[in-house]
Amino acid sequence: MQVLYIEDDSALARLIQRRLERGYGFTVHTAADGQSGLRAIAEDRPDAVIIDYILPDMSGLDVLKVIDNEYPDIVTIMVTGAGDEAVAVKAMKLHARDYIVKDTPGKYLDAMPELIGRLVEHQRLISKQRESDKLIRSLSTAVNQSSDAIIMFDPDGRANYANAAFEKITGFATQDVIGSNPLGGSDRAWPLAHEIWRKIISTPVFDRKIVERRQDGRLFPAIIAASPILSADGDIERYLVSLKDMSEYETLLSEFNQAQKLDAIGTLVGGIAHDFNVSSLFRH
């Protein structure tokens, strides 16, 4: 754990540095004023910064203000003197995680390591949760914006999600599909749902080509795939079904095959013409 202690009293700074490094395994760097402390933060990005309120070039609150604006994920602890409760309040408004009051017996030195460890661990959990939330939002956006239709069923077969592509591909209204239950006979919103659910019951994971009917009755080729989504305990929480419209692919494949046939015919006609010319030449 990387810790920066900004303190102009060099003897006190060395004392706290030794105590945190030898007794608790922290890696501690010190800075004698606010500007050098900010430079160290920019270069090293420590996990925690301990800031003495009184510094030779700027106040600890000024340092805290910069950290709050530029490095909000760094844990900050303000060190104040006895009777400086107003300073502590200002520090907390600048999002200092906590403050310590210097006392004459030096009890604050004993409290400092536990406080640093607890606050840094809490910040790591917050950062981890933020990353998890960010990933979930990205996955949600990817599913919502997917060009393939995505539908989810609960373990009882009730549809509880369909993305925008579902309505675009099938023509069936998303709001009519949500809540429909093939087992309960309410599959009119999307007739294929009943067939999908029968397939899921027998084979939870499948991937196959089908010919699907749009809401207006037109047929189109598609690939449908389904798989279960499991909880941490291994129980099925829901089923994920994707439907890919293969119309454009089939059209391109047909055009490609047609072009190959035309090339083959051209080659054959060219060969016949060549043989005919050679034969005529020998007759003459």
VENDA-V201756 format. One record per backbone hydrogen bond with DSSP energy under -1.0 kcal/mol. CO is the residue of the C=O (numbers start at 0). NH is the residue of the N-H. E is the energy in kcal/mol with one decimal. If there is no record, write none. Layout:
[[CO,NH,E] [CO,NH,E]]
//
This chain:
[[0,26,-2.8] [1,46,-1.5] [1,47,-1.7] [2,28,-2.7] [3,49,-3.1] [4,30,-2.1] [5,51,-2.1] [7,9,-1.1] [8,12,-2.6] [9,13,-2.3] [10,14,-2.0] [11,15,-2.4] [12,16,-2.3] [13,17,-2.6] [14,18,-2.2] [15,19,-2.5] [16,20,-2.1] [17,21,-2.9] [18,22,-1.7] [19,25,-2.0] [20,24,-1.0] [26,2,-2.9] [28,4,-2.8] [30,6,-2.4] [32,36,-1.8] [33,37,-2.4] [34,38,-2.1] [35,39,-2.2] [36,40,-2.1] [37,41,-2.2] [38,42,-1.9] [39,43,-2.9] [40,44,-2.0] [46,74,-2.1] [47,3,-2.4] [48,76,-2.4] [49,5,-3.1] [50,78,-3.3] [52,59,-2.9] [58,62,-1.6] [59,63,-2.4] [60,64,-2.2] [61,65,-1.6] [62,66,-2.2] [63,67,-2.6] [64,68,-1.7] [65,69,-2.7] [66,70,-2.7] [70,73,-1.8] [74,48,-2.8] [75,96,-1.9] [75,97,-1.1] [76,50,-2.9] [77,99,-2.8] [78,52,-2.2] [79,101,-3.4] [80,83,-1.7] [83,87,-1.8] [84,88,-2.2] [85,89,-2.0] [86,90,-2.6] [87,91,-2.3] [88,92,-1.7] [89,93,-1.1] [90,95,-2.2] [91,94,-1.6] [97,77,-1.9] [99,79,-2.7] [105,108,-1.2] [106,110,-1.6] [107,111,-1.6] [110,114,-1.9] [111,115,-2.7] [112,116,-2.5] [113,117,-2.4] [114,118,-2.4] [115,119,-2.6] [116,120,-2.1] [117,121,-2.1] [118,122,-2.2] [119,123,-2.3] [120,124,-2.0] [121,125,-2.1] [122,126,-2.7] [123,127,-2.5] [124,128,-2.3] [125,129,-2.4] [126,130,-2.3] [127,131,-2.2] [128,132,-2.8] [129,133,-2.5] [130,134,-2.4] [131,135,-2.4] [132,136,-2.4] [133,137,-2.2] [134,138,-2.7] [135,139,-2.7] [136,140,-2.4] [137,141,-2.5] [138,142,-2.4] [139,143,-2.6] [140,144,-2.3] [148,242,-2.5] [149,162,-1.9] [150,240,-3.1] [151,159,-2.5] [151,160,-1.1] [152,238,-2.9] [153,156,-2.6] [157,153,-2.5] [158,178,-3.9] [160,151,-2.2] [163,167,-1.7] [164,168,-2.8] [165,169,-2.7] [166,170,-1.7] [169,214,-2.9] [172,176,-1.1] [173,177,-2.1] [176,179,-2.5] [179,158,-2.3] [180,185,-1.9] [181,184,-1.1] [189,192,-2.3] [191,195,-2.5] [192,196,-2.5] [193,197,-2.0] [194,198,-1.9] [195,199,-2.5] [196,200,-2.2] [197,201,-1.3] [198,202,-3.2] [205,225,-2.4] [207,223,-2.7] [209,221,-2.5] [211,219,-2.3] [213,216,-1.9] [217,213,-3.5] [219,211,-2.6] [220,245,-2.6] [221,209,-2.9] [222,243,-2.8] [223,207,-2.5] [224,241,-2.6] [225,205,-1.7] [226,239,-3.0] [228,236,-2.9] [228,237,-1.2] [230,233,-1.7] [234,230,-3.0] [237,228,-3.3] [238,152,-2.2] [239,226,-1.9] [240,150,-3.1] [241,224,-2.2] [242,148,-2.5] [243,222,-1.9] [245,249,-2.9] [246,250,-2.2] [247,251,-2.5] [248,252,-2.7] [249,253,-2.3] [250,254,-2.4] [251,255,-2.4] [252,256,-2.5] [253,257,-2.4] [254,258,-2.2] [255,259,-2.3] [256,260,-2.1] [257,261,-2.3] [258,262,-2.3] [259,263,-2.4] [260,264,-2.7] [261,265,-2.6] [262,266,-2.4] [263,267,-2.4] [264,268,-2.9] [265,269,-2.4] [266,270,-2.1] [267,271,-2.3] [268,272,-2.5] [269,273,-2.0] [270,274,-2.4] [271,275,-2.4] [272,276,-2.2] [273,277,-2.3] [274,278,-2.3] [275,279,-2.2] [276,280,-2.0] [277,281,-1.8] [278,282,-1.7] [279,283,-1.7]]
//
